Amino acid sequence: MTGPLWELLFKGAWITVQLTLYSAALAAALAFGIGLARTSRLWIVRFLSGVYVEFFRGTSALVLMFWLFFALPLFGWQLAGLWAGTLALGLCYGAYGSEVVRGALQSVPAAQREAAVALSFSPWQRLRKVILPQAVPEMMPTFNNLLIELLKGTALASLLSIGELTFEAKLARLSTGESAQVYGIILVMYFVIAFVVTRVMRLLERRAKASVGRASLAGGGR
């Protein structure tokens, strides 16, 4: 391929990275917020957060993208393609992530919570000093998988004509007619991005475990 076509693919890869980061940030905020709400003592909070999880976990991210991009303007709101894609992916993956957070929070032994109560910690102090430090390491492997799935899900945004990697690869294929070469290249590019993401997430996982005095079981090979 010529230089301009390589430039096209690298430009698309950069948009893919941006879309992944923005969506992941939104999904993480929603995951922690909804995950905490799912463990609330108030039934109405648990009910409303459960409605969010069931709705966005059960809907298609692609259809949600289409709705945000094509239907939302009918109500007076116009989102750029990048932000429609970010919102759709963030809402959907935030629902999956919230269940990871809820499960990790509930996995903290009851004795730890009781000890925090005995020390007269406030609910916020119990969460910050006792529960989250032990729950976060349990979340990291699943969050790693969800982040890789989100990265691959950004390809859906090509249908909104967002210039991410898959969309730019389609343009390169139309210019050259070399489908095998172009799509082979972007397979490798997706793998490289995913590999970097995995390395970063595993580093964060090891640090999270070290912060509570736990060594990674597979630390030597990771």
Legacy VTK file of the C-alpha trace (Angstrom):
# vtk DataFile Version 3.0
C-alpha trace
ASCII
DATASET POLYDATA
POINTS 222 float
0.000 0.000 0.000
1.076 3.592 -0.550
2.016 6.086 2.147
-1.321 7.968 2.097
-3.225 4.733 2.674
-1.032 3.843 5.636
-1.692 7.342 6.955
-5.415 6.669 6.554
-5.186 3.483 8.645
-3.109 5.100 11.394
-5.585 7.971 11.531
-8.369 5.409 11.938
-6.409 3.618 14.663
-6.076 6.878 16.587
-9.848 7.491 16.377
-10.409 3.906 17.578
-8.138 4.519 20.580
-9.981 7.742 21.404
-13.375 6.070 21.091
-12.191 3.230 23.332
-10.828 5.570 25.999
-13.897 7.817 26.064
-16.293 4.864 26.165
-14.234 3.085 28.819
-14.186 6.193 31.028
-17.981 6.514 30.798
-18.485 2.776 31.308
-16.192 2.744 34.369
-18.020 5.670 35.986
-21.384 4.007 35.365
-20.118 0.598 36.479
-18.971 1.876 39.862
-21.977 4.125 40.367
-24.577 1.526 39.419
-22.632 -1.311 41.037
-22.635 0.544 44.360
-26.323 1.380 43.930
-27.077 -2.319 43.427
-25.781 -2.990 46.964
-27.756 -0.148 48.560
-30.006 -0.787 51.545
-32.780 1.245 49.866
-34.999 -0.944 47.704
-35.887 1.900 45.341
-32.198 2.511 44.597
-31.645 -1.201 43.971
-34.749 -1.338 41.783
-33.823 1.666 39.594
-30.224 0.528 39.185
-31.506 -2.959 38.317
-33.752 -1.477 35.620
-30.732 0.249 34.086
-28.703 -2.957 34.099
-31.433 -5.119 32.612
-32.305 -2.580 29.913
-28.831 -1.759 28.627
-27.517 -5.292 29.079
-30.411 -6.580 27.014
-30.275 -4.062 24.157
-28.032 -3.960 21.108
-25.195 -1.441 21.187
-25.528 -1.055 17.417
-29.248 -0.277 17.549
-28.618 2.146 20.420
-25.978 3.904 18.303
-28.454 4.221 15.452
-31.120 5.569 17.812
-28.793 8.153 19.337
-27.462 9.249 15.954
-30.579 9.136 13.771
-33.597 9.265 16.128
-32.425 11.591 18.901
-32.301 14.613 16.520
-36.082 14.262 16.155
-36.298 15.390 19.793
-34.000 18.360 19.222
-30.686 16.776 20.217
-27.965 16.233 17.639
-24.921 14.196 18.647
-21.771 13.922 16.570
-21.027 10.379 15.455
-18.082 10.012 17.836
-20.178 10.996 20.836
-23.144 8.870 19.807
-20.796 5.888 19.584
-19.160 6.765 22.903
-22.507 7.098 24.685
-23.916 3.862 23.253
-20.839 1.799 24.107
-20.446 3.419 27.524
-24.066 2.759 28.496
-23.997 -0.869 27.348
-20.616 -1.832 28.781
-21.320 0.146 31.943
-24.242 -2.216 32.563
-21.974 -5.255 32.235
-19.319 -3.644 34.401
-21.794 -2.766 37.144
-22.471 -6.455 37.706
-18.731 -7.049 38.015
-18.530 -4.307 40.651
-21.556 -5.643 42.527
-20.162 -9.166 42.606
-16.735 -7.996 43.774
-18.219 -5.847 46.535
-20.335 -8.724 47.779
-17.309 -11.049 47.741
-15.622 -9.085 50.546
-15.963 -11.217 53.698
-18.650 -10.089 56.129
-16.058 -10.214 58.931
-14.169 -7.355 57.258
-17.302 -5.206 57.211
-18.063 -6.061 60.837
-14.521 -5.153 61.862
-14.905 -1.765 60.152
-18.168 -1.183 61.998
-16.463 -2.133 65.268
-13.832 0.508 64.548
-16.642 3.086 64.200
-15.908 3.740 60.532
-18.560 5.703 58.682
-20.168 4.013 55.627
-17.903 6.067 53.339
-14.807 5.116 55.357
-15.798 1.439 55.281
-16.172 1.617 51.519
-12.954 3.527 50.887
-10.623 1.906 53.403
-11.912 -1.647 53.709
-14.267 -2.777 50.951
-12.945 -1.202 47.751
-9.249 -2.046 48.341
-10.223 -5.719 48.586
-12.859 -5.661 45.842
-10.904 -3.838 43.123
-8.327 -6.640 42.544
-11.238 -9.050 42.010
-12.693 -6.760 39.344
-9.546 -6.280 37.284
-9.416 -9.539 35.238
-13.046 -9.198 34.159
-12.618 -5.488 33.482
-9.679 -6.408 31.253
-11.906 -8.717 29.207
-14.678 -6.113 29.007
-12.212 -3.466 27.847
-10.976 -5.716 25.040
-14.582 -6.426 24.048
-15.271 -2.691 24.066
-12.234 -2.096 21.836
-13.574 -4.589 19.307
-17.058 -3.108 19.676
-15.803 0.248 18.402
-15.907 -1.276 14.909
-19.701 -0.871 15.087
-19.170 2.888 14.954
-17.989 2.540 11.341
-21.676 2.239 10.411
-22.135 5.834 11.593
-19.388 6.891 9.142
-17.009 7.628 12.009
-13.460 7.526 10.673
-12.264 4.785 13.017
-10.053 1.881 11.970
-12.664 -0.330 10.306
-14.188 2.588 8.380
-10.806 3.778 7.118
-9.887 0.207 6.181
-13.016 0.049 4.034
-11.910 3.217 2.242
-8.418 1.772 1.741
-9.899 -1.456 0.360
-12.048 0.485 -2.115
-8.953 2.426 -3.248
-6.699 -0.581 -3.710
-9.059 -3.510 -4.211
-6.767 -5.526 -1.924
-9.170 -6.897 0.675
-6.855 -9.564 2.098
-3.976 -7.172 2.634
-6.015 -4.309 4.090
-8.083 -6.412 6.459
-5.032 -8.466 7.406
-3.276 -5.259 8.421
-6.132 -4.028 10.594
-6.390 -7.434 12.273
-2.793 -6.970 13.368
-3.463 -3.369 14.405
-6.420 -4.398 16.578
-4.254 -7.118 18.127
-1.453 -4.671 18.928
-3.867 -2.228 20.596
-5.508 -5.067 22.554
-2.099 -6.405 23.623
-1.067 -2.997 24.969
-4.397 -2.654 26.799
-3.953 -6.107 28.353
-0.426 -5.331 29.531
-1.580 -2.087 31.157
-4.573 -3.739 32.847
-2.419 -6.587 34.206
0.053 -4.074 35.587
-2.807 -2.274 37.336
-4.101 -5.620 38.621
-0.711 -6.511 40.135
-0.458 -3.118 41.800
-4.001 -3.397 43.174
-3.182 -6.807 44.657
0.138 -5.614 46.041
-1.613 -2.701 47.755
-3.550 -5.190 49.912
-0.650 -7.595 50.365
-1.727 -10.137 47.763
0.580 -11.493 45.060
-0.732 -12.333 41.596
-1.041 -16.089 41.166
0.308 -15.850 37.640
2.518 -12.862 38.244
5.647 -14.464 36.842
4.124 -15.109 33.434
2.140 -11.935 33.098
LINES 1 223
222 0 1 2 3 4 5 6 7 8 9 10 11 12 13 14 15 16 17 18 19 20 21 22 23 24 25 26 27 28 29 30 31 32 33 34 35 36 37 38 39 40 41 42 43 44 45 46 47 48 49 50 51 52 53 54 55 56 57 58 59 60 61 62 63 64 65 66 67 68 69 70 71 72 73 74 75 76 77 78 79 80 81 82 83 84 85 86 87 88 89 90 91 92 93 94 95 96 97 98 99 100 101 102 103 104 105 106 107 108 109 110 111 112 113 114 115 116 117 118 119 120 121 122 123 124 125 126 127 128 129 130 131 132 133 134 135 136 137 138 139 140 141 142 143 144 145 146 147 148 149 150 151 152 153 154 155 156 157 158 159 160 161 162 163 164 165 166 167 168 169 170 171 172 173 174 175 176 177 178 179 180 181 182 183 184 185 186 187 188 189 190 191 192 193 194 195 196 197 198 199 200 201 202 203 204 205 206 207 208 209 210 211 212 213 214 215 216 217 218 219 220 221
